[in-house]
Amino acid sequence: QVALLDIDICGPSIPKMMGLEGEQVHQSGSGWSPVYVEENLGVMSVGFLLSSPDDAVIWRGPKKNGLIKQFLRDVDWGEVDYLIVDTPPGTSDEHLSIVQYLSAAHIDGAVIITTPQEVSLQDVRKEINFCHKVKLPIIGVVENMSGFICPKCKNESQIFPPTTGGAEKMCQNLNVSLLGKVPLDPQIGRSCDKGQSFLSEAPESPATSSYRNIIQRIEEYCDQHHFQEEKII
């Protein structure tokens, strides 16, 4: 059972990517009901509360924080194995709020996404530094758009050259795990635009294989984290 919480308040893209645009949130006696993609995947996003996908959310910090607290407190997620929280880029209100509100729940950790070029890595180093400062464990880093594998000749081209060594070099320098590299695949963008599962649409793609390996490594990390917590208790 997986819960996906979108706290990118000003740019909620999860409803579009999950094929849930136009869905509404329903309230019951037990709180807000998540919108389900499948029986085992529930989603909550501010996108479900807007009258149009093009509506701008022009909110200051306190109002953002209040909604995040409401999503955590008032949504009837039921029993879930994983709560995945999608955050916007940066180290601002949303990140501080989610770490603060879930501190007692012992967050397993953060998965940090980057692309290979230095202009992206600069921001990601700040994210890693933020995690260290708020004592949030880092599960690892994923390098997205990591080369383009031609579907015909199978040769790899570097569309975004890793001028400073990419995520691999950064992870070595900062002693952080590299969970994997996802190659650039135009089908990923098409699947997101259509709200379809890329893994189902392109099961033979090298990117699908990379996604599955990354998911497996995250699951192994979480299992180990819970095992260590049980030993401490």
N, C-alpha and C positions, 0 to 999 in steps of 0.2 A: 504494500500500500504506500503510495507516494503522494505527497502534497507539494504543490509548486506555488510559492508565494512571490508575486511580482511587486517589489517595492520601488521600482523605477516610477515614481509618482508623476514626474513631468513627461516621461516618454515611455508609456506602457506598451511594449511591443508583443508581450506574451500572448494576448488574445488573438492577434493576427497570426502569429507563428503556430499556434496550437489549433487553428481553424475554429476559433470560438467567437469571432467578431459578431456583434449583435446580440450575444447572450446577455441575460439579465441575472442579477443576484437575487435569490429568494430568501425571505426571512421566515423562520419558524420559531417555535417555543425554545429551541435549543440554540438559536443564533442564526447567523448568516450561513447559507448552504453554499459550499464551493460549486463551481461549474465543472462537470466531469467530462473529460475527453474519452476516457474508458473507465470501466468499473473500479480500476485500481489507481487512477490518476485524477486527482482533484486539483483545480486551479482557482486562485483568487488574485484579482488585479483591480486597480482603480479604473482600468479600461472598461470594466463591466458597469461602472457607475456613471459613465459619461453618456450624454444623449447622442453624441456623434463621435466617431473615431478621430475626427479632425479638431475636436474641442481642445483648447489649451487649458492646462491646469496651472494657474498662476497663484501659487501658494508660498507663503513664507515658512520658515522652519517649524514653528510650533504646530501649524496645521498639518504639515507632513507627518510630524512625529505622532500627533493624535491619531491619524488614520492608520499608521503602522501598528500602534498599540491596539487599535480596534481590530485590525486584521488578526493579530495574535490572540486577542482575548475573546472576540465575539464570533469567530468563524468556527462552525462545528465540523472540524476536520475528521473527527472519529479517531480510531486507532490507526496510526501511521508508522511505517518503518523508517521512512525518510521524509524530512521537511527540507526542501531545496528552496533557498531564498535567492531570487535574482535581483541584484542591485545595479544601480547606474554606475558609470565610471566615476572615479574620484574617491575622496575621503571626507565626505561631508555629513549632513544631518542624517541621511538614511542609514549610513554605515554605523555612525555612533549610536543611533537609536536601536538598531537591531542587535548590536553587540550588548548594549546595556539591558534591553528588555529580555534577552535570552541568556543572560549571564548565569542565572541559577539553573538553567537547563543543560549547562556544560556542552556548548557547541562543539561538534566534532572538529570543525575547522573550515577554512576558506579554500576554495578552488579559484585561482587567479588566472585570467585569460589575457594573453598578449598576442601581438603579431611580431614578425622577426625583426623589423627595422628599429633603429635606435630611438626614433621619436616616440614609439610606443613603449619601449623598454624603460625610458625615462619615467613615464607615469607609473609603470608597474613597480618600479623600485620604491616609489612613494607608497604604493599600496602595501608592499611587503613591510616597509618600515612602520606603517600604520598598524598592521597586524601585530607586530612585535610590541608596539607601545601599548596597545589595549589588551595584550596577552591573549590574542586569538591565534590558536594553532593554524599552521598552513599545511593543508593536505598536499598541495603541490601546484605547479604551474602548467598550463596547457598552451602550446604555441599554435595559434590558429593561422590559416592562410600560409602554411609552411611549405612553399613550393607548389608548382602545378605539374601534375603528371598527365601527359598527353594521352587521351583515351585510345588513340590509334597506334602511335609508335612507342608508348610507355616511357618515353624519356622525360626527365624532370627538369623544369625550368624554374629559376628563382624570380618570381614576379616582384616580390618584396625582399631584396637582398639583405641578409643578416650582416650588415656592415661592421657591427661590433661583436659578432659571434652568436647573435640571436639569443633565444631563451636558454639554450643549453649552456652557453658561456655564463650568462647572468646567474643561472641556478648554481653553477659550480662556485662562482665568486661569493654568492650569498648563502651557500649551504642550504639550499631549498631543493626539494624533489621536482624533477621534470616528469610530469605524468604522461606526456606524449605530445606528438606533433600531428595536427590535422591538416592534410594537404588542401590546397585551394580547389574547390570543385563547384562549377557553376550550378550544378543540380542542388546543392545545399541552399543557395539563394532562392532558386525556383520553388523548392519544397517549403521554405519559410514563407514565401509570398502566398503560396496556395494553402498554407496551413496543413500540410501533409507530413507524415513521418519520413524523413530522409532515409532512415535505416530500412524502411519497408520499400521505398521507391527505388533505392539503389543498393541492394544487398551485397553486390559484388564490388562496389567501389572501394578503393584503398582508404578513403576517408571513413567509410563504415567500419572497416577493420580497425582503424585507429581509434574511433569512438568506442568500440567494444572493449578494446584493451584499456582505455582510460577509465571507462566505467568499472571494469574489473578491479583496477588498482584502487579506485576510490572505495569500492565495497570492501576490499581487503583491509584498507587503512581503517575504515569505520569499525569493522569487526574487531580488529586488534585494539583499537581505542576503547571499545566497550569492554573487551576482555580485561584490559589493564585496570579499568575503573572498577570492575567487579572484584578484582584481586585486592584493590585498595580498600573497598568496603568490607 
